[in-house]
Each structure stands twice: as C-alpha cells, then as structure tokens.
Amino acid sequence: MATLDPEDWSELRALGHRMIDDMFDRLEGLGAAPVWQPMPDAVRAGFRAPVPREGSGAARAYDAFAARIAPYASGNTSPRFMGWVQGGGNAVGMLAELLAGGLNENCGGRDHVGLEVERQVVAWAAELLGLPAATGGLMVTGSSIANFIALLCARRAHCGAAVRQDGLGGRRLTGYAQAGVHRCVPGAFDMAGLGGAALRRVALGADRRIDLAALEAAIAADRAAGAEPFMIVGTAGSVDVGAIDDLAALAAIARREGMWFHVDAAFGALAAASPARRELVAGIGEADSVAFDFHKWAQVQYDSGCILVRDRQLMLDAFAQDASYLTTTARGLSGGAPWPCDMGPDLSRGFRALKVWMTIEAYGTAALGGIVDDCCALAARLAASVDAAPRLARLAPVPLNIVCFRYDDGGAELDALNAAIAADIQESGRYVISTTTIDGVRALRAAIVNHRTRAADIDGLAAAVSAAGDARRREPIG
Ligand SMILES: *Cc1c(COP(=O)(O)O)cnc(C)c1O
C-alpha cells in the first residue's frame, strides 16, 4: 500500500517539476491552441469508473490528467474565449495556488498568517473602492455567495438580533434591483427565505441602467401596501451588456429611505482600478456592502470572490455563533479574534487570499486597471467591426467590455439561427462566444475579460460569425 508522503521524495519532486514545465508550455501556447473542444464519449466514460481500491501512483495519475483532463478544459484561459464574463487567470496566481496547497491553511480562524493576508486583501479592496479602512470583508467562492452574505447582513441590520432566532414572522421585506440583475440576487432572496419575488426587478432606462423614477415608485407602492423596503442592490456591470447603474443616485435614495445599499460589482468593481474609468463606478464607496470577484477582471484563479461590508461588526452580528471548541483567547493560536468563521457561513476555509495577494504584489493595481482599459478598447473595436458588417446587427450599447449583436439577414428564425451560430463557432475551436436575450431576441454575446486578448484575437470574429450564418442559411438547421 502506498504512503501519502514518500520516503524518497526525488521521484515526486521530479514529477512536480515536469507538471510545472508542462503547464508553462500550455500557457505559452494558448494563443495557437483551440479555445475549447467537445469531450469525446470515450473520455467522458472514463470518468464513470468505480472508486479505485489501490492507487496507480502519482505518475500515472498525472499521465491521466495530461491525456484526459487538460485537453478538455472550458477554455477561459484562452485569448479567444469571450463566452462569458470569466477571467483568464494568471501564472503568478497559479503558482500561488501551489504554495497555498503546500501550506494547506484553514482560514476559518485562529491566529496565523493566512488570516492576516486575507485582512490585507480586504483592506486593499476597500481602499480601491473608496470604502473606509475599517471595512469588514471575506474572501468567498464568488459574487453569488457574496451577494447572499450581503443580504443576510442587510436583513440583520433592518430586523435586529431577534430575526436570527425567530425568523421574519410574517414581515414582508422587499429589495430592489435593475431588471438585468444577475440571477444570483433573486436567488439570494430565495435562499434567505424572503422569496425570490421579494426582489423587485425595476425597469431599465434606455441606457440599460436602473430607472430611478421607477425605483422610487416601486418603493413607495410597496410601503403603501405594508411591505418593508429594506435593500437596494445596484449593479456595476450587468451581466448581459455591462451597464453600470447610477450608484451615487442609488446611495442617495437608500439613505433617504433608510435602506441598505448593496452593489453587485462582480466584474465592474475593477473599473475602479482604471483612472480613465473610475468615474463609471462613482458612488460605490458609499455602499453598505459590495460583492465582487477577483476571478473575473482581476485575473486571479477561480475561485476568489470577495464580500465587503462597511460595518464589520454587522458581519459578526449576522453570523457569529457560540461553540466552545471555537473559543478565542488573548494568547496563543486561539487568539486573533475576530475570526472569519464568525463573519460568514463557512467554518473551514482555504487560503484564497494568497493568490490575490501575490497577483497584486506582483503586478500592482495599475496593471489591472490597464487590462480593464484594454478590454474596453477591444470591445469598442469589435463593436465597430460588427457595425461595419452587412449582415450583423448590434443589439445594445457597449458601455464596458461586452458586445451583444446577431446575424440578421432579414430572414426567418433568427433566434434559432443565432443559437446555432454560437454553437458552430464554439465547436470550431476558434472562438467561444455565448448567447443571451436582449429585449426578447436571441443575441450573440462577446465578453472581453481576458488579459491575453489582443486585437488579432477579435479581428476575425465578425467575419467568422457572418460566414457561420451564411453557411447555416445554405444548409438549414438540422
Ligand atoms: C459573475 C456575476 C455574478 C456571480 O458571480 P460568481 O462569482 O459567478 O458567483 C453576479 N453578478 C454579476 C453581475 C456577475 O457578472
């Protein structure tokens, strides 16, 4: 039987070096490789095997990784991946994951460096967004759970301590967000037991930002009907088109109404790192809480979401639990209170902050802001090429880094046709783009998020979409 740590490390060490070399080869070759390829049935079947009783050894496990796993990744590391708002990761972040794995820190609590690094990252994020230095926060899986944590803090702030024991007792709490809000926000209302419908989806203006008059009318109507409006969720970077709500105006309405102001800034938060685009998220520093991801525009590896809460005590009020084995002390390893496990839902937590800390130490926020600017410039370039193409029609403005358009030759079945085009393009391995729905019609969507993307990576996309549409017209959808 194998032991988990070998007596002789030399073989495993050599294997580790080979893994790192292979992965650098892969990163260097991303530009030439297919973005994504479908997994053959035989490969898929290989992952339906019974659990091995005896191991095959690290070298064979790695051979299996190289043959059956690495070739079939989703492709978001590629410069020609524009399918969804997904970051490309970076090499320093990758190495940091190796280092974090070596330390194997449990960042739920106690007095050790993992928590200090996490506090540093949270403080950096607060500084970047213009929140106070004392802002509380945590690294979490992503903005979905960050939005959920924010909602629970807002609920605790509105209802007081009793809500944690007694629940809502029939009180009808309502929240408000723009109609293009990410699905995880109504999902958070659902998970919190408020009901997804308690998040009112407010109409968009022509700029696809929340209509402020409609918001105020919705709040007034709910109050008149006996509900308790308690939370406004601004969107900074809507997932469909990249629109950013007027955050300063939302902050003012929330203050006037005595409501919690949260911002879902999953990717838009990074605009704050760009001197040229910081103005787009003006007002974000007035928020009571902000959810965002380092794993999107900040190019840190998955997963690395972040929740910031202006009043750190409120995180403790919303989440702290008594448990004798988690008692904190003034000295020793049980010191260092407050602990992350009392500020959010998780007890055991990995060292997510390290890859963020190392990426920012290595490159600085100016480089991240530069990536934001480059992506937005590339999106504008793509939009121009779409506008110049005879059978392509753009479906939304491009305020940030997302271009929504479609093949439109004036013929029938454009929704089905464009869905087929997206799949054809994906299966070609040349690009990954996705689809969404804009004002009721199927759109193609290119989100430019990756620091590796250059003009050469997008310049053929409009022509490729046109050609795919023309080919489909000659050979109807099967
Ligand atoms: C990506 C995204 C989310 C969800 O974030 P995850 O990190 O995937 O959980 C929420 N809101 C917006 C606007 C997003 O773009």
The ligand as a Gaussian input file, in Angstrom:
#p B3LYP/6-31G(d) Opt

LIG

0 1
 C      -20.492000      36.687000     -12.422000
 C      -21.516000      37.524000     -11.791000
 C      -22.159000      37.142000     -10.608000
 C      -21.914000      35.800000      -9.992000
 O      -20.607000      35.712000      -9.533000
 P      -19.940000      34.298000      -9.279000
 O      -18.543000      34.649000      -8.949000
 O      -20.082000      33.531000     -10.552000
 O      -20.667000      33.655000      -8.161000
 C      -23.027000      38.010000     -10.021000
 N      -23.293000      39.198000     -10.570000
 C      -22.728000      39.603000     -11.727000
 C      -23.074000      40.938000     -12.289000
 C      -21.825000      38.778000     -12.383000
 O      -21.244000      39.158000     -13.521000

